[in-house]
Amino acid sequence: SPAPVSPAPVTPAPFSPEPVSLAPTGPFPPCLVCGDGKVVTAPDALFIFPDQPTITCGQLQEVGLAGVIEPTNCGFLPNLPQMEVCECAPGSLPTVSPAPVSPAPVSPAPVSPAPVSPAPVSPAPVSPAPVTPAPVTVAPVTPAPVTPAPVTPAPLTPAPVTPAPITPAPMAPVAAPTIRPSGALYPCPEVPTSGCSICGEGLCVNNFYAIFSHPGQPDSGCQFLEQSGLRGELSNVECSTLPPIVAQTCSCNSGIPETLAP
């Protein structure tokens, strides 16, 4: 009797998707909102900036990588106080990998065994047994639909802050007002030897978002002026002239109230 004929199994070739890196979609180069080598570690925290829509830190990072933020605005984002909620830290940028794609179902061609005709045997006739091949059933493979989530970054165009050097006009010295702290106070920031406090010795800014205006000079934020003084970016003349004229606008105090402390 001839041996039964079994068709060879059909195995579909494996399919391995390639990872897809996030590429810019806007008109500008990618912007690292946390600065070089750093990424957002608190993506659900809210980034709040005056006159701009409130978005999450994760969305802000996606907008920057998508090339929507202008390079002039990208430069000062990592130094903004509002970026502290995003908890920037060293890390690698995120990548987007597509969902796995299953191969299409493979249906093997039917296998028909060749007829077997046994040779006659003498003296007794031999009748071969019928050959019935085993049925081959391939389970259907249904690939999962691949639907990438659309990313629609919110427009972010913060106004550039480029203060010009402050050269106040000569004026008669005015005695600084007496500031009486109320409630628990935290110490003012330490002043480096190369810097100065715009409020004067032992005092610091309490109204961080106030805008200081002076005739003949561009408007500047109180917190920006204070940080410029601490970094040693103001001249000796500016350091000695500013305390009496910024004291009221910037709410200079001998410490930082508990409600404003970081």
C-alpha positions in Angstrom: 0.0 0.0 0.0 1.4 3.5 -0.8 2.1 5.9 2.1 -0.4 8.7 2.6 0.5 12.1 1.1 0.6 15.0 3.6 1.1 18.6 2.2 3.9 20.6 3.6 2.7 23.3 6.1 2.6 26.9 4.9 4.3 29.4 7.3 3.8 33.1 6.5 6.9 35.3 6.5 7.3 37.4 9.7 6.6 41.1 9.5 8.6 43.5 11.8 7.6 47.2 11.8 10.3 49.8 11.9 10.2 52.4 14.7 9.1 55.9 13.5 10.9 58.9 15.0 8.9 62.1 15.7 9.7 64.5 12.8 9.0 68.3 12.7 5.8 69.3 11.0 6.0 73.1 11.6 8.0 75.7 9.7 10.8 76.0 12.3 13.5 73.7 13.6 12.7 71.4 16.6 12.7 73.4 19.9 13.9 71.7 23.2 11.7 73.5 25.7 13.8 72.2 28.6 17.1 73.1 27.1 19.8 70.8 25.5 20.0 67.3 27.0 16.8 67.8 29.1 13.2 66.6 28.8 9.9 67.1 30.5 9.4 64.6 33.4 6.0 65.9 34.5 4.0 65.8 31.2 0.6 66.3 33.0 1.6 69.5 34.8 0.0 72.7 33.5 2.2 75.4 31.8 0.7 78.8 32.4 2.0 81.9 30.7 0.4 85.4 30.6 -1.8 86.0 27.5 -1.2 82.4 26.2 -3.5 79.4 26.3 -2.9 76.9 29.2 -1.5 73.6 28.0 0.2 70.6 29.6 4.0 70.3 29.8 3.8 67.2 27.6 1.9 69.2 24.9 4.4 72.1 25.1 7.3 69.6 24.5 5.4 68.1 21.5 4.8 71.6 20.1 8.5 72.4 20.3 9.6 69.1 18.7 7.0 69.6 15.9 8.7 72.9 14.9 5.8 75.3 15.8 7.8 77.5 18.2 9.9 80.3 16.7 13.6 80.1 17.4 13.6 83.6 19.0 11.0 82.4 21.6 12.6 79.0 22.1 15.8 80.5 23.5 14.3 81.9 26.7 11.7 79.1 27.5 14.1 76.9 29.6 14.8 79.9 32.0 11.2 80.9 32.6 10.0 80.4 36.2 6.8 78.9 34.8 8.9 75.9 33.4 9.6 74.7 37.0 6.3 72.8 37.1 7.4 70.7 34.1 10.3 69.2 36.2 12.9 69.3 33.4 15.7 66.6 33.9 18.3 64.9 31.8 16.9 62.3 29.5 16.1 61.1 26.0 13.4 62.5 23.7 10.3 60.3 23.2 9.8 58.2 20.0 6.6 57.0 18.4 6.4 53.3 17.4 3.5 52.1 15.2 1.2 49.4 16.4 2.3 45.8 15.4 0.9 44.8 12.0 -0.2 41.1 11.6 0.4 39.5 8.1 -2.6 38.9 5.8 -4.1 35.5 6.0 -2.3 32.9 3.8 -4.5 30.3 2.1 -2.4 27.4 0.7 -3.3 25.9 -2.7 -5.2 22.7 -2.5 -3.0 19.5 -2.7 -4.2 16.7 -4.8 -2.3 13.5 -4.5 -1.2 11.8 -7.8 -3.2 8.6 -8.6 -1.5 5.4 -7.5 -1.6 2.5 -9.8 -0.1 -0.6 -8.2 1.7 -3.1 -10.5 -0.1 -6.4 -11.0 1.1 -9.2 -8.7 0.8 -12.8 -9.7 -0.8 -15.1 -8.8 -3.1 -13.2 -6.3 -4.5 -9.8 -7.4 -3.7 -6.9 -5.1 -6.2 -4.0 -4.6 -4.6 -0.8 -3.3 -6.3 0.9 -0.4 -7.6 4.4 -1.3 -5.4 7.3 -0.4 -7.2 10.2 1.4 -5.0 13.2 2.2 -5.6 14.8 5.6 -7.4 18.2 5.2 -5.2 21.3 5.7 -7.0 24.1 7.6 -5.1 27.4 8.1 -6.5 29.6 10.8 -7.3 33.1 9.4 -5.1 35.9 10.5 -6.9 39.3 11.0 -4.5 42.2 11.3 -5.3 44.8 14.0 -6.2 48.2 12.5 -3.5 50.8 12.8 -4.9 54.2 13.7 -2.2 56.7 14.9 -3.5 59.3 17.2 -3.4 62.8 15.6 -1.2 65.4 17.2 -2.6 68.9 16.9 -0.3 71.2 18.9 -1.8 74.4 20.2 -0.1 77.5 18.9 2.3 79.0 21.3 3.8 82.4 20.5 5.0 84.1 23.7 6.2 87.7 23.3 10.0 87.9 23.2 11.6 89.6 26.1 14.7 91.4 25.1 15.4 94.2 27.6 17.8 96.9 26.6 20.5 98.0 29.0 19.2 100.3 31.6 20.9 103.7 31.9 18.8 105.8 34.3 19.0 109.6 34.0 20.7 111.3 36.9 18.4 112.0 39.7 18.5 113.1 43.3 18.8 110.1 45.7 15.5 109.2 47.3 15.3 107.4 50.6 14.0 103.9 50.2 10.6 103.4 51.9 10.5 101.3 55.0 9.1 97.9 54.3 7.4 96.1 57.1 7.2 92.3 56.5 4.0 90.6 57.5 3.7 86.9 58.4 6.4 84.3 58.2 9.3 85.3 55.8 11.9 83.1 54.0 15.4 84.6 53.5 16.1 86.6 50.3 18.3 84.9 47.6 22.0 85.0 48.4 23.8 87.8 46.4 27.0 86.6 44.7 30.1 88.7 45.1 29.9 89.6 41.3 26.2 90.6 41.5 23.9 92.9 43.3 20.3 93.2 44.6 18.1 95.7 42.7 16.2 96.3 46.0 19.3 97.1 48.0 21.3 95.2 50.6 19.2 92.7 52.6 16.1 93.2 50.4 14.5 91.3 47.6 11.6 91.4 45.1 8.2 90.2 46.3 6.1 91.1 43.2 7.7 88.9 40.6 5.3 89.7 37.8 5.2 93.5 38.2 6.5 95.6 35.3 9.0 98.4 36.1 8.8 101.5 33.9 11.2 104.4 33.9 11.3 107.4 31.5 13.6 106.8 28.5 14.0 103.1 29.3 12.1 100.0 28.1 9.7 98.2 30.5 11.2 95.3 32.3 9.8 92.6 34.7 10.8 92.9 38.3 11.9 89.3 38.5 14.0 89.6 35.3 15.7 92.7 36.7 16.5 90.9 40.0 17.9 87.9 38.2 20.0 90.1 36.0 21.5 91.8 39.1 22.2 88.5 40.8 24.0 87.3 37.7 26.2 90.4 37.6 24.7 91.7 34.3 24.1 95.2 35.8 26.7 98.0 36.1 27.7 99.5 39.5 25.8 102.7 38.6 22.6 100.7 37.9 23.0 98.6 41.1 23.3 101.8 43.2 20.5 103.7 41.4 17.8 101.1 41.1 16.9 100.4 44.9 14.9 103.6 45.6 13.1 103.7 42.3 12.0 100.0 42.1 11.1 99.5 45.8 7.4 100.3 45.5 6.7 98.7 42.1 8.6 95.5 42.8 7.4 95.3 46.5 10.9 95.0 47.9 11.0 93.3 51.3 13.4 91.9 53.8 12.3 88.4 52.9 9.9 86.3 50.8 6.5 85.7 52.3 5.5 82.1 53.0 2.8 82.3 50.3 5.3 83.3 47.6 8.2 81.0 48.7 8.9 78.1 46.2 
